[in-house]
Amino acid sequence: MNVKTDSPKAWLLAARPKTLTGAAVPVMIGVSLAWVDSRQYGDDVFQWVAALLCFLFAFIMQIDANFINDFFDFANGTDDTSTRLGPRRACAQGWVKLSSMKRAIALTTCLACVIGLPLVWFGGLEMILVGAVCVVFCFLYTTHFSYLGLGDLLVLVFFGVVPVCISYYLHLHTVTWQVFLASLACGMVIDALLIVNNYRDRDTDREAGKNTIIVRLGAEAGRQLYIGVGVGAIILGGTFWMNGHPLAFFLPLIYFVLHVFTYLKIKRIDRGKALNLCLGETARNIFIYGVCVSLGLLLV
């Protein structure tokens, strides 16, 4: 691919826009839950500005995380272009200079903080702590925790519990059990993306000393984990049915059927760059899950 260094195309590729579905879905679900529950308190409870800021913060933090991952993986020698199976990375390909990426990381980190700061008005000073934790772990994921096999746990927390619960809390200043269980389900669905990524890279990760769960437990366990997070999400989704939103339980079954088909494809392909097709399908499935849950909640 012919990409001019530090060009707009280079930065677009570095931002990895396809990953933004993982940032959007948790906020989408949290905001939908808030909208449904806020109606019993009056029209002025739901805060549209807070909802918009949550989406913007999630998008910028996702781009920031992508830049950090791109920079540190290349700087640490993890992105070896001769052995890489996943999509090509900007720094490793020379599309973006390291010095430019450093500045971009500083810019996106500061921008996320600026966007998130007004949420203090809606959620209180504790929002500063939440934002600070998100920023810190954005760096720690790539530099430390992904090498210790803790990436899946961080996805569950920062792509499930935190964004869903905080998006809800900003409107109603509480978090119900339904919201918490929905956040766990969301985190499981999004973790499937990391699972297939680590499944594809299990051999190169082992050589690089990156001890993901799949490196530790093996390929078969990785496949079972992939199908397991989908099953777990559907089971946890039963909370919607029990709380008077049956469509939010039944519509995501569309997602689960697609998830199973992707699992079977992963099992058939097993190794190599062809698994990138499954990565794309998993991102699609995540988005469909978010849409199905949100529609199921809103269509009452």
KEFI-779154 format. One record per residue (C-alpha): x, y, z; residue in one letter. Coordinates in steps of 0.5 Angstrom, whole numbers, padded with zeros to 4 digits. Example, Ala and Ser with C-alpha at 12.3 -4.5 7.8 and 13.67 -1.06 7.14 Angstrom:
2
{{0025 -0009 0016} "A"}
{{0027 -0002 0014} "S"}
***
This chain:
300
{{0000 0000 0000} "M"}
{{0003 0007 -0002} "N"}
{{0002 0011 0004} "V"}
{{0005 0018 0004} "K"}
{{0009 0019 0011} "T"}
{{0004 0023 0016} "D"}
{{-0001 0024 0011} "S"}
{{-0008 0024 0012} "P"}
{{-0009 0017 0010} "K"}
{{-0003 0015 0014} "A"}
{{-0007 0018 0020} "W"}
{{-0014 0015 0018} "L"}
{{-0010 0008 0018} "L"}
{{-0007 0009 0025} "A"}
{{-0014 0011 0028} "A"}
{{-0017 0005 0026} "R"}
{{-0024 0007 0025} "P"}
{{-0027 0000 0025} "K"}
{{-0025 -0001 0032} "T"}
{{-0030 0005 0034} "L"}
{{-0036 0000 0034} "T"}
{{-0033 -0003 0040} "G"}
{{-0033 0004 0043} "A"}
{{-0040 0006 0041} "A"}
{{-0043 0000 0043} "V"}
{{-0042 0001 0051} "P"}
{{-0045 0008 0051} "V"}
{{-0050 0006 0046} "M"}
{{-0053 0001 0051} "I"}
{{-0052 0005 0057} "G"}
{{-0055 0011 0054} "V"}
{{-0061 0007 0052} "S"}
{{-0062 0004 0059} "L"}
{{-0062 0011 0062} "A"}
{{-0067 0014 0057} "W"}
{{-0072 0008 0058} "V"}
{{-0071 0009 0066} "D"}
{{-0071 0016 0066} "S"}
{{-0078 0017 0063} "R"}
{{-0081 0015 0070} "Q"}
{{-0078 0022 0073} "Y"}
{{-0080 0027 0067} "G"}
{{-0077 0029 0061} "D"}
{{-0072 0034 0064} "D"}
{{-0068 0028 0067} "V"}
{{-0065 0025 0061} "F"}
{{-0059 0029 0059} "Q"}
{{-0057 0030 0052} "W"}
{{-0051 0034 0052} "V"}
{{-0048 0028 0057} "A"}
{{-0050 0023 0052} "A"}
{{-0046 0026 0047} "L"}
{{-0040 0028 0051} "L"}
{{-0040 0020 0053} "C"}
{{-0040 0018 0046} "F"}
{{-0034 0023 0044} "L"}
{{-0030 0021 0050} "F"}
{{-0031 0014 0048} "A"}
{{-0029 0015 0041} "F"}
{{-0023 0020 0043} "I"}
{{-0020 0015 0048} "M"}
{{-0021 0009 0043} "Q"}
{{-0017 0013 0038} "I"}
{{-0012 0015 0043} "D"}
{{-0011 0007 0045} "A"}
{{-0010 0005 0038} "N"}
{{-0004 0011 0038} "F"}
{{-0001 0008 0044} "I"}
{{-0002 0001 0042} "N"}
{{0002 0003 0035} "D"}
{{0007 0007 0038} "F"}
{{0009 0002 0044} "F"}
{{0009 -0004 0040} "D"}
{{0013 -0002 0035} "F"}
{{0018 0001 0040} "A"}
{{0018 -0005 0044} "N"}
{{0019 -0009 0037} "G"}
{{0013 -0013 0038} "T"}
{{0010 -0011 0031} "D"}
{{0015 -0015 0027} "D"}
{{0013 -0013 0020} "T"}
{{0016 -0020 0017} "S"}
{{0012 -0024 0022} "T"}
{{0005 -0020 0023} "R"}
{{-0001 -0023 0021} "L"}
{{-0006 -0018 0023} "G"}
{{-0007 -0011 0020} "P"}
{{-0001 -0007 0018} "R"}
{{0001 -0002 0023} "R"}
{{0003 0006 0022} "A"}
{{0009 0006 0026} "C"}
{{0012 -0001 0023} "A"}
{{0010 0001 0016} "Q"}
{{0013 0008 0016} "G"}
{{0007 0011 0015} "W"}
{{0007 0015 0021} "V"}
{{0014 0018 0024} "K"}
{{0015 0016 0032} "L"}
{{0016 0023 0034} "S"}
{{0009 0025 0030} "S"}
{{0006 0019 0034} "M"}
{{0008 0022 0041} "K"}
{{0005 0028 0039} "R"}
{{-0001 0025 0037} "A"}
{{-0002 0021 0043} "I"}
{{-0001 0027 0047} "A"}
{{-0006 0031 0043} "L"}
{{-0011 0026 0044} "T"}
{{-0010 0024 0051} "T"}
{{-0011 0032 0053} "C"}
{{-0017 0032 0048} "L"}
{{-0020 0026 0051} "A"}
{{-0019 0030 0058} "C"}
{{-0022 0037 0055} "V"}
{{-0028 0033 0053} "I"}
{{-0029 0029 0059} "G"}
{{-0028 0035 0064} "L"}
{{-0036 0038 0063} "P"}
{{-0038 0031 0065} "L"}
{{-0037 0033 0072} "V"}
{{-0043 0038 0072} "W"}
{{-0047 0032 0071} "F"}
{{-0044 0027 0075} "G"}
{{-0040 0030 0080} "G"}
{{-0033 0031 0082} "L"}
{{-0032 0023 0082} "E"}
{{-0032 0024 0074} "M"}
{{-0025 0026 0074} "I"}
{{-0023 0020 0078} "L"}
{{-0026 0016 0073} "V"}
{{-0023 0020 0067} "G"}
{{-0016 0019 0070} "A"}
{{-0017 0012 0071} "V"}
{{-0019 0011 0064} "C"}
{{-0013 0015 0061} "V"}
{{-0008 0011 0066} "V"}
{{-0010 0004 0064} "F"}
{{-0010 0006 0057} "C"}
{{-0003 0006 0057} "F"}
{{-0002 0001 0062} "L"}
{{-0006 -0004 0058} "Y"}
{{-0001 -0004 0052} "T"}
{{0005 -0003 0056} "T"}
{{0004 -0008 0062} "H"}
{{-0003 -0012 0062} "F"}
{{-0003 -0015 0055} "S"}
{{0003 -0018 0057} "Y"}
{{0001 -0021 0063} "L"}
{{-0006 -0024 0060} "G"}
{{-0010 -0019 0063} "L"}
{{-0012 -0016 0057} "G"}
{{-0019 -0020 0057} "D"}
{{-0020 -0017 0064} "L"}
{{-0019 -0010 0062} "L"}
{{-0024 -0010 0056} "V"}
{{-0029 -0013 0061} "L"}
{{-0028 -0007 0066} "V"}
{{-0027 -0001 0061} "F"}
{{-0031 -0004 0055} "F"}
{{-0037 -0006 0059} "G"}
{{-0037 -0004 0066} "V"}
{{-0035 0003 0066} "V"}
{{-0038 0006 0060} "P"}
{{-0045 0003 0061} "V"}
{{-0045 0004 0068} "C"}
{{-0042 0011 0068} "I"}
{{-0047 0013 0061} "S"}
{{-0053 0011 0066} "Y"}
{{-0050 0014 0072} "Y"}
{{-0049 0021 0069} "L"}
{{-0057 0021 0068} "H"}
{{-0060 0018 0074} "L"}
{{-0054 0018 0079} "H"}
{{-0055 0011 0081} "T"}
{{-0053 0004 0078} "V"}
{{-0058 -0002 0078} "T"}
{{-0057 -0009 0078} "W"}
{{-0060 -0009 0071} "Q"}
{{-0055 -0004 0069} "V"}
{{-0049 -0008 0072} "F"}
{{-0051 -0014 0069} "L"}
{{-0052 -0011 0062} "A"}
{{-0045 -0008 0063} "S"}
{{-0042 -0015 0064} "L"}
{{-0046 -0018 0058} "A"}
{{-0043 -0012 0054} "C"}
{{-0036 -0013 0056} "G"}
{{-0036 -0020 0054} "M"}
{{-0039 -0019 0047} "V"}
{{-0033 -0014 0046} "I"}
{{-0028 -0019 0049} "D"}
{{-0029 -0023 0043} "A"}
{{-0025 -0018 0039} "L"}
{{-0019 -0019 0043} "L"}
{{-0020 -0026 0043} "I"}
{{-0020 -0027 0036} "V"}
{{-0014 -0023 0035} "N"}
{{-0010 -0026 0041} "N"}
{{-0012 -0033 0038} "Y"}
{{-0009 -0031 0031} "R"}
{{-0003 -0028 0034} "D"}
{{-0002 -0034 0039} "R"}
{{0005 -0036 0036} "D"}
{{0008 -0030 0035} "T"}
{{0006 -0027 0042} "D"}
{{0009 -0033 0045} "R"}
{{0015 -0032 0042} "E"}
{{0015 -0024 0044} "A"}
{{0013 -0026 0051} "G"}
{{0006 -0024 0051} "K"}
{{0003 -0029 0055} "N"}
{{-0005 -0028 0053} "T"}
{{-0010 -0033 0056} "I"}
{{-0009 -0036 0049} "I"}
{{-0002 -0037 0050} "V"}
{{-0003 -0039 0057} "R"}
{{-0008 -0044 0056} "L"}
{{-0008 -0046 0049} "G"}
{{-0012 -0046 0042} "A"}
{{-0018 -0050 0044} "E"}
{{-0019 -0046 0050} "A"}
{{-0019 -0040 0046} "G"}
{{-0024 -0043 0042} "R"}
{{-0028 -0045 0048} "Q"}
{{-0027 -0038 0051} "L"}
{{-0030 -0034 0044} "Y"}
{{-0036 -0038 0044} "I"}
{{-0037 -0038 0051} "G"}
{{-0037 -0030 0052} "V"}
{{-0043 -0030 0047} "G"}
{{-0047 -0035 0051} "V"}
{{-0045 -0031 0057} "G"}
{{-0048 -0025 0054} "A"}
{{-0054 -0028 0052} "I"}
{{-0055 -0031 0059} "I"}
{{-0054 -0024 0062} "L"}
{{-0059 -0021 0058} "G"}
{{-0064 -0025 0061} "G"}
{{-0064 -0019 0066} "T"}
{{-0068 -0015 0061} "F"}
{{-0073 -0020 0060} "W"}
{{-0074 -0020 0067} "M"}
{{-0075 -0013 0068} "N"}
{{-0080 -0012 0063} "G"}
{{-0076 -0011 0056} "H"}
{{-0077 -0018 0053} "P"}
{{-0075 -0015 0046} "L"}
{{-0068 -0013 0049} "A"}
{{-0067 -0021 0050} "F"}
{{-0070 -0024 0044} "F"}
{{-0067 -0019 0039} "L"}
{{-0060 -0020 0041} "P"}
{{-0061 -0028 0039} "L"}
{{-0059 -0025 0032} "I"}
{{-0052 -0023 0034} "Y"}
{{-0051 -0030 0037} "F"}
{{-0053 -0034 0031} "V"}
{{-0048 -0029 0027} "L"}
{{-0043 -0030 0033} "H"}
{{-0044 -0038 0032} "V"}
{{-0042 -0038 0025} "F"}
{{-0036 -0034 0026} "T"}
{{-0034 -0039 0031} "Y"}
{{-0035 -0044 0026} "L"}
{{-0030 -0040 0021} "K"}
{{-0025 -0039 0027} "I"}
{{-0025 -0047 0028} "K"}
{{-0024 -0048 0021} "R"}
{{-0019 -0043 0019} "I"}
{{-0015 -0044 0025} "D"}
{{-0009 -0040 0023} "R"}
{{-0006 -0035 0019} "G"}
{{-0008 -0028 0016} "K"}
{{-0015 -0031 0014} "A"}
{{-0017 -0030 0021} "L"}
{{-0017 -0023 0020} "N"}
{{-0024 -0024 0016} "L"}
{{-0026 -0027 0023} "C"}
{{-0024 -0021 0026} "L"}
{{-0028 -0016 0021} "G"}
{{-0034 -0021 0023} "E"}
{{-0033 -0020 0030} "T"}
{{-0033 -0013 0030} "A"}
{{-0040 -0013 0025} "R"}
{{-0043 -0018 0031} "N"}
{{-0041 -0013 0036} "I"}
{{-0045 -0007 0033} "F"}
{{-0051 -0012 0031} "I"}
{{-0051 -0014 0039} "Y"}
{{-0051 -0006 0041} "G"}
{{-0056 -0004 0036} "V"}
{{-0061 -0010 0038} "C"}
{{-0060 -0009 0045} "V"}
{{-0061 -0001 0044} "S"}
{{-0067 -0003 0040} "L"}
{{-0070 -0008 0044} "G"}
{{-0070 -0003 0050} "L"}
{{-0073 0003 0046} "L"}
{{-0078 -0001 0042} "L"}
{{-0083 -0001 0048} "V"}
***
